[in-house]
Amino acid sequence: MTSVITGDIIGSRQQKSNHWVDDLKKILSPFGATPSQWEVYRGDEFQIEVKNPEEALLTAILVKAHLRAIKSDARMSIGFGDKTHNAEKISESNGSAFIHSGELFETLKKQKVTLALRTANAEMDEKLNLMLQLALTFMDNWLAQSAEFVALAIENPNLSQEELGQKLGINQAAVSRRQKRAQFDLVMNLDRYFRTQIKLLAP
């Protein structure tokens, strides 16, 4: 089983400069080689293959946090399933993970949600997507400082508040406030629960 994130930048056409394209590439570059593991195409759309499905949700949240830290955001769908055709470009690969991600992505605008997922299990999808919608009530409103904290904390899971503060140039009390404001503990609890559910799907 693999997982595929399909996304686009919200309001990209309203933005006068295209510097966010470079920002997006910078955000995606740690996820492997382009265009085989991630790709930016049609200007504002992107796709990432996350080979370990348990990492998929946290990867999408990390992309969101990085974008909100630069006052941008994305709509993203995560599809789970197999990969039957392995092309040089991820946008030309195929399989149920790609189909689930692509079909769901087309419905996000109508659903008015910025993040959703689809597996082959409709009951599981309903449960997890409801939880995601609740989490998006605050994740969609992360201010740049909160988002910057979230991205750093996800990328450095073993650092203490004090060490995170040194990287952010703020004291430990300020880190604690940002953590609370971002509802970070709740995000990590959601990720933990998601991982237990996705394990149940593994063949």
N, C-alpha and C positions, 0 to 999 in steps of 0.2 A: 504493500500500500504506500502511496505517496500523497502529497498534498500540494495544491496550487493556489496561489493568491493572485487574483486579477484585480487591478485597481485603476482609478484615474484621479487626477488632481481636481479638487472641487474649485470651480470658478477660475480655472486656468486662463480661459479666454478673456476674462475681465482684467487680468493682470497685464500691465503695460510691458514689463520686461520679461524676458524668458529665463532669468537667472535661476528660477526654481528648477529648470531642467537639469542644470549642473548640480544643484542641491540634491535633487532626487537621485541622480546617479551616484553621488557621494554617499547617500544614505543606503543605497542598495549594494554598493561595492563589497561590503563585508560578507554578503550572502553567497559569494562564489564567483565563478567566471561568467562574463556576459559574452554572447547571448544564450549560452547553453543553460545556465541556471537562473538568470534573470535578464530582463530586456525592457527597455523603454521604447515604445513605438507610437506612431501617430501623434508624436509630440507630447501628449499628456497622459498616455496610458502605459501601464507597466504590468509585468507578470513575473512572479517568483515561484520557483519550485522549491518547496521545503521537504527534503527527502525523509526527514523524521516527522511524521504527522503530529506527534505530541508537541513539537516545537512551533506548529503553525500559528496558533492563536497569539502566543507571545511575540512571534515575528511580526504579525500584523499590528499588534499594539505598539511594538517598538517603532515601526514605520510611522504610525500615527503620531506617536510622541515626538519623533524627530521633526515631522512636518509641522505640528502645532507649535513646536519651539521656534520655528521660523515663520509663524503666523500663517500657515497654510493648512491644508487637510486633504484627506483622500477618502473616496468611497472604495471599499474593498470587499470582495467575496472570497471565501476560502472553500475550495472543493476537495473532497477526499475520495480516493478510489485508486484505480490502477493506471499504469502508463503503458500503452500498447505500441506507441510509435515514438521513437527517440530521435528527434531531428536535431540538426545543428543549432537551430534557433528554438528557444522554448515556445515561442508563439506559433511554431509549426508542428510541435509535438502533439500527441493525442492520447486518448484513454479516458476512462470515466472520471478521473480526477479533474481533467481539463474541461470535460463537458459539464460536470456539476458546477465548476467555478464559473465558466463562461455563461451558462444559462442563468445562474443565480445573479450574476453581475448585471445582466440586462434588466432585471426586475428591481434593483436597489432604489433607483430614482423614484419609481412608483410607490415602493414601500416606505419611502422617506427615511431610510436607514443608511448609515455610513459603513456598517460592518455586519456581515451575516455569513453563515456557513451552511454547507450541504454535504451530507454523507448519503449512503444508500439506505439509511435508517430514518424514516420520516418522524417517528416518535422521538428519537434522540434529537433530531434537528429542531423540533418544536420547542423542546425543553431548553436546549442550549441557546437557541436564538432569542428566546424570551429573556434569559439571563443576560445575554449580550445587549439587548435593547435597554434593559434596566441600567447596565453599566455605561451605556452610551449617553445616558442622561447627564452624566458628569464628564465622561471622556471627551465628548464633543465640545465641552466648554472649558477644557484645560487652557489656562493662560500660558504664555510662553515659559514663565519661570517654573510652573508646575510640570509642564511637559518636558522641559530640559532635565528636571530632577528625575522624572520617570524613565527617560531614555538612559540616563547615566546609571540609575539603580538597576535597571534590567541588564545592562551590559557589564555591570560590576557587582554581581550578586553577593560576593563575599566581603565587600567593603562595609565598614561601620558608618554610622551617621557622621561621625567626626571626619573620617577619611573622605566621604562623599562631599562633605562641606569644604574640605581643603581643595578638592577639584573644582568646586563651584565658586570658591572664594567667599564663602559665608560661614557663620559659626554653626555649631551643632543644633542650637535652639531653632535657628532659621531653617535648617534642614528638616527638623522635626515638623515645623509648621507646614513646609511645602509637602511633606509626605502625607500629612493629614488632609491638606487642601486637595491634593490629587487623588485622595481615597486609595492610595497605593496598596495598602494591606488588602483591601477588598479586591483589587485587580489581581493580586497574586493568589488570593483564595479562589477566585474564578478560574484562573489558569490551572491551579492544582486540580480542581474539580473536572475541568475540561479534559485534562490528561487522563484521569481515571476512566472517563467515558470513552475516549478515543481508543484506549487500550482494549476495550471490550470489542471493538470493531476489527482489531488486527486478526488476520487469517491464521 
